[in-house]
Amino acid sequence: MRFDADGTTTYATVQVPAHRAGHRTAAALLLPGSGPTDRDGNEPPGLTASTPALVAATQRRDGV
């Protein structure tokens, strides 16, 4: 997914848990660190733990 605002483009990954149509679910916004960090929280080649991606997957399984 891509968001454009005021000449800036932000890329994101959206994970939606299984739910009934029209049913509201909780939401969370995970923002990885600053600098050369990708949206999964990795700073290759040194740090590639994908911590925010793992947290997002766990929250999706928990209905967030």
QUIBELWO-V747836 format. One record per residue. RES is the residue in one letter. PSI is psi in radians with two decimals (NA if undefined). D_LAST is the distance of its C-alpha to the last C-alpha in whole Angstrom. Layout:
BEGIN
res->RES psi->PSI d_last->D_LAST
res->RES psi->PSI d_last->D_LAST
END
This chain:
BEGIN
res->M psi->2.60 d_last->18
res->R psi->2.38 d_last->21
res->F psi->2.30 d_last->21
res->D psi->2.25 d_last->25
res->A psi->2.21 d_last->26
res->D psi->0.72 d_last->29
res->G psi->0.09 d_last->30
res->T psi->2.34 d_last->27
res->T psi->2.25 d_last->25
res->T psi->2.30 d_last->22
res->Y psi->2.51 d_last->20
res->A psi->2.84 d_last->16
res->T psi->2.23 d_last->14
res->V psi->2.20 d_last->11
res->Q psi->2.16 d_last->9
res->V psi->2.18 d_last->8
res->P psi->2.76 d_last->7
res->A psi->2.35 d_last->10
res->H psi->2.85 d_last->10
res->R psi->2.53 d_last->14
res->A psi->2.34 d_last->15
res->G psi->-0.12 d_last->15
res->H psi->2.27 d_last->12
res->R psi->2.55 d_last->10
res->T psi->2.83 d_last->6
res->A psi->2.78 d_last->5
res->A psi->2.70 d_last->5
res->A psi->2.52 d_last->7
res->L psi->2.06 d_last->10
res->L psi->2.19 d_last->12
res->L psi->1.99 d_last->16
res->P psi->3.02 d_last->18
res->G psi->-2.97 d_last->21
res->S psi->3.07 d_last->24
res->G psi->-2.59 d_last->27
res->P psi->0.88 d_last->27
res->T psi->2.28 d_last->24
res->D psi->3.10 d_last->22
res->R psi->-0.19 d_last->18
res->D psi->0.06 d_last->17
res->G psi->0.18 d_last->19
res->N psi->2.57 d_last->22
res->E psi->1.30 d_last->26
res->P psi->2.64 d_last->28
res->P psi->-0.09 d_last->31
res->G psi->-0.84 d_last->30
res->L psi->1.98 d_last->26
res->T psi->0.83 d_last->24
res->A psi->-0.32 d_last->22
res->S psi->0.63 d_last->19
res->T psi->-0.89 d_last->17
res->P psi->-0.62 d_last->14
res->A psi->-0.69 d_last->14
res->L psi->-0.70 d_last->13
res->V psi->-0.76 d_last->11
res->A psi->-0.75 d_last->9
res->A psi->-0.71 d_last->9
res->T psi->-0.75 d_last->9
res->Q psi->-0.69 d_last->5
res->R psi->-0.76 d_last->5
res->R psi->-0.50 d_last->7
res->D psi->0.09 d_last->6
res->G psi->0.23 d_last->4
res->V psi->NA d_last->0
END
